Amino acid sequence: MNPEVRDSLKSAVESGTPVVMATVARTRGSTPRKAGAKMLVQPDGSFCGTIGGGCGESEVWAEAMETHRDGEPRLVRVDLTGPMDGEDKICGGIMDVYLERIAPATES
């Protein structure tokens, strides 16, 4: 795990701050990051780590904010094979990214 993500997760757990961990679970084709890449999203929307940047990471960030709101884990498919709306979809593969809210044990 990226040291920045690890340290941020440790700090969040110690302070009792809920976070959402985004983990690339599976990839097919050419993708910016491979399985195991992680991004940690704070309740205020700030984040550390990366799952690849660009529009795919933005899509995962938006879903992570939904996971903060409802607490439900999700699997987000990032499809980079479609029409190019910009220059940030150059990979041409698909990533499945698992989102999981990590909250203090005392939180209901």
N, C-alpha and C positions, 0 to 999 in steps of 0.2 A: 504494500500500500504506500502511496506517495506520502512522504513524511509530513507535508503540510496538511493533508487530509487527516492523517493519523493524529497529529497534534490538535487539530481543530475538533475532531471527534472527542478526544480525551477531555479537552476543555469544556465542551458542551455537556458531557456526562457529569463532570465534576461540578459544574454550575447548575445542573438541572435544566438546561435549555434543550427543548426538543429540536431535532434536526431531521432532515431527510437525506438518506444515502441513496445515490443513484449509481448503480453498478451495471456496466455492460455485461450482459449475461450470455449473449450469443451474437456472432456476426456471420454474414454471408457476403461474399464478394469483397470488393475493395472498400474498406472503411477507415476513418481517420484514427480510430483506436480499436484495440482488440479486447476480447473478453477479459474481465477483471479490472478494467479502467474504472475509476471512481470519481465522483463529484459529490461534495457535501453541501447541502443548501440550508441556510439558516432561515428562521421565521421572517426576518426582515428582507429576504430575497438575496442577500449577499451569499456568495459561494466560494469554495476553493476546490482545486482539482479541476480536471476536465475530462469530458467523454468525447471530445473532438472539436468543439467550437462550432461557430456558424449557426445556421438555421436549425440543424438537428439538436444542438445543445440548447438552443432557445426553446425549442418545443419541449424538451425534457424538463427544463427549468419551470416552464408554465405548469406542467403536470405535477412537478414536485411541490409547487405552491398549492395545488389542489390537494395533494397528499397531506400537506401541513393542515389544511382546513378540515378535511374529513377523516384523517388518520388511516385511510384505506391504502394498502399496498397496491401497486399497479405494475403492469408490464407495458412499456411503451415501445412501439415499433417505429423506428426512425428509418424511413425509406429514402435513400439518396439516389434512387434509380430513375426518378421521374424527370419531367422537363426542368430545365435549368432556369430558375427565376433570377439567379444571380451567380456570381462566380464562386460562392462558398459551397456549392453542391458538386464538387468535382470528383468525388470518390466513386460513386456509382454502386455502392453496396447497401446492405440492410443491417441495422443493429437492433437487437432487442435489449432494452434497458429496464432493469428491475428497480422500482422505487419503494423504499421502506422507511417509515417514520420511526425514529428512535427517540423515545420519550422517557422521562424519569419514571421509575417504578411507582412513585406515589401519585402520578397523574392518572386520572380516570378517563 
